[in-house]
Amino acid sequence: MRLGAFDPAQDFVDVAGSFNGWGSSPLTPLADADGDTVWSVVVAGFTSGQVIEFKFRINGQWDGTEEFPGVGNNRSYTVLASGNLVDVTYNDYAPSGGGGSDPVAVGPTHWWNDTVFYEILVRSFSDSDGDGIGDLQGLTAKLDYLNDGNPATTTDLGITGIWLMPINNAPSYHGYDSPTTAPSTPTTARWPTSRRSWRRTRAASRSSSTT
């Protein structure tokens, strides 16, 4: 729902779906009886496993103020035997980057959320000494192919992170055998960012993002 489209002093929200003639039989408004800004309604008559579709509207109108305007853009829900609760949250803040006031704050992400990984099985990627087995020297020689550090070029893959699979001989490309009873885990490595300036600083990444 668009910012400013709903005024609780004069508007109401209703739910329209496949279970009530899409809001016409009957009109199913939500209520905020205790004034806590939580609007709710109880709708009965469903069977377990039933799939319903619905949208929330303002003032019972299909005038573009409803959520997801357009035909077919509906919420879908499969009814459970018990404990059914459809919890939807809206706020009255402008989205970040939208140019409005009171933008929603976007929290920091983990470094891997902004990274384009390339998974490499080192032993078969690039052989530097001709023994038929890929090695780290061969991988190092291919760094410019993976990312040459120049965003203007188009001849490299442009990756920003490397996921290394086993470097030494291993029974599986998933990882090494472990002498303990704990399950083995893939051997992963993050190539030092000092070798190539692949990753922008977080501040630079934020300033160029529209998220």
C-alpha positions in Angstrom: 0.0 0.0 0.0 1.3 3.4 -0.9 2.6 5.9 1.7 -0.2 8.2 2.7 -3.0 6.2 1.1 -4.4 5.1 4.4 -5.7 7.4 7.2 -6.9 5.4 10.2 -9.1 8.3 11.3 -11.4 8.0 8.2 -10.4 4.8 6.3 -10.8 1.1 6.9 -9.0 -2.0 5.7 -10.8 -5.1 4.5 -9.7 -8.5 3.2 -11.1 -9.6 -0.1 -10.5 -13.1 -1.4 -11.8 -16.3 -2.9 -13.7 -17.1 0.3 -15.9 -13.9 0.3 -16.7 -13.1 -3.3 -13.6 -11.0 -3.4 -15.0 -8.6 -0.9 -18.6 -8.5 -2.0 -20.3 -11.3 -0.1 -19.7 -10.2 2.6 -17.5 -7.1 3.0 -14.9 -8.2 5.6 -13.4 -5.2 7.3 -10.6 -5.4 9.9 -10.9 -3.6 13.2 -8.6 -2.0 15.7 -10.8 -2.2 18.8 -8.1 -1.4 21.4 -6.3 1.3 19.3 -2.9 -0.5 19.3 -2.6 -0.1 15.5 -3.0 -3.8 15.0 -6.0 -4.4 12.8 -7.5 -7.9 12.8 -10.5 -10.0 11.7 -11.5 -13.6 12.2 -12.8 -15.4 9.1 -14.2 -18.9 9.6 -15.6 -21.7 7.4 -12.5 -23.2 6.0 -11.3 -26.8 5.8 -7.8 -28.1 6.4 -5.8 -28.1 3.3 -8.0 -25.6 1.5 -6.0 -23.0 -0.6 -7.3 -19.5 -0.5 -6.3 -16.3 -2.3 -6.8 -12.8 -1.0 -5.7 -9.2 -0.9 -6.1 -6.3 1.6 -7.9 -3.2 0.3 -8.7 0.3 1.6 -12.3 1.2 2.0 -13.5 -1.9 0.1 -12.4 -0.4 -3.2 -10.6 -1.8 -6.2 -9.2 1.6 -7.2 -5.4 0.9 -7.2 -5.0 1.6 -3.5 -5.2 -2.1 -2.7 -2.0 -4.1 -2.3 -0.6 -5.6 -5.4 -2.9 -3.8 -7.9 -3.8 -5.9 -10.9 -5.4 -9.2 -11.8 -3.7 -12.3 -10.4 -1.3 -10.7 -8.0 -2.8 -12.3 -5.0 -1.6 -13.6 -1.6 -2.0 -17.4 -1.3 -2.5 -19.4 1.9 -3.1 -23.1 2.6 -5.4 -23.6 5.6 -3.9 -25.6 8.5 -5.9 -27.9 10.9 -5.2 -25.3 13.6 -3.1 -22.3 14.5 -3.9 -20.3 11.4 -2.6 -16.7 11.5 -1.9 -14.5 8.6 0.4 -11.7 9.9 1.1 -8.8 7.6 3.0 -5.7 8.6 2.9 -2.2 7.0 4.5 1.0 8.1 4.1 4.7 7.4 7.7 5.4 6.4 9.0 6.2 3.0 11.2 3.4 1.5 14.9 3.9 1.5 16.2 5.7 -1.6 12.6 6.8 -2.6 13.2 10.4 -2.0 10.6 10.8 0.7 11.0 11.8 4.3 11.6 9.4 7.2 13.3 6.7 5.1 13.4 3.1 6.5 16.9 2.3 7.8 18.6 -0.6 6.0 20.8 -2.6 8.3 24.3 -3.8 7.4 24.6 -7.0 5.6 27.3 -9.7 5.8 30.1 -9.4 3.4 29.0 -12.6 1.6 25.6 -11.0 0.7 27.4 -8.6 -1.6 29.9 -11.1 -3.1 29.7 -12.9 -6.4 31.3 -16.3 -5.7 33.0 -18.6 -8.1 33.5 -22.2 -7.0 36.8 -23.7 -8.0 38.0 -27.3 -7.8 41.7 -26.4 -7.6 42.9 -29.8 -8.7 41.2 -29.5 -12.1 41.1 -25.8 -12.7 44.6 -24.9 -13.9 47.8 -27.0 -14.0 51.0 -24.9 -13.8 53.7 -27.6 -13.9 52.2 -30.1 -16.4 51.7 -33.0 -14.0 48.0 -33.2 -14.8 46.8 -31.8 -11.5 45.7 -28.2 -10.9 47.4 -26.3 -8.2 47.5 -22.9 -6.5 50.2 -21.6 -8.9 47.8 -22.3 -11.8 45.0 -20.6 -10.0 47.1 -17.6 -9.2 48.0 -17.3 -12.9 44.3 -17.1 -13.8 43.4 -14.3 -11.3 43.1 -11.7 -14.1 40.7 -14.0 -15.9 38.6 -14.2 -12.8 38.7 -10.4 -12.1 41.3 -8.1 -13.6 40.4 -5.3 -11.1 39.0 -3.0 -13.8 35.2 -2.7 -13.9 35.3 -1.2 -17.4 36.7 -4.4 -19.0 34.5 -7.3 -20.2 37.1 -10.0 -20.8 37.1 -11.3 -17.2 34.4 -13.0 -15.2 34.1 -10.2 -12.8 33.7 -12.3 -9.7 34.3 -10.9 -6.2 34.9 -14.0 -4.2 36.4 -17.5 -4.6 35.1 -20.7 -3.0 38.0 -23.2 -3.0 37.2 -26.9 -3.1 39.9 -29.4 -1.9 43.5 -28.4 -2.9 45.2 -31.6 -1.8 44.1 -35.1 -2.8 40.7 -36.0 -1.3 38.2 -38.8 -1.7 35.5 -36.3 -2.7 35.4 -32.9 -4.1 33.1 -32.0 -1.2 35.9 -32.1 1.3 38.4 -34.1 3.3 37.9 -37.1 5.6 37.9 -36.2 9.2 39.6 -38.4 11.9 36.8 -37.4 14.4 33.2 -38.4 14.4 32.1 -35.0 13.4 30.8 -34.8 9.8 33.4 -33.4 7.3 32.8 -30.0 5.9 33.8 -28.4 2.6 37.2 -26.8 2.6 36.4 -23.2 1.8 38.7 -20.2 1.5 38.3 -16.5 1.0 41.0 -15.2 -1.3 42.8 -12.3 0.3 41.3 -9.0 -0.9 44.8 -7.5 -0.8 45.8 -9.6 -3.9 43.2 -7.9 -6.0 41.0 -4.9 -5.1 37.9 -6.8 -6.0 35.6 -5.7 -3.1 34.6 -2.1 -2.8 34.5 -0.8 0.7 31.1 -1.2 2.4 30.6 2.6 2.4 31.2 2.7 -1.4 28.9 -0.2 -1.9 26.2 1.4 0.1 26.4 4.7 -1.7 26.0 3.0 -5.1 23.1 0.8 -4.0 19.5 1.6 -4.6 18.3 -1.1 -2.1 
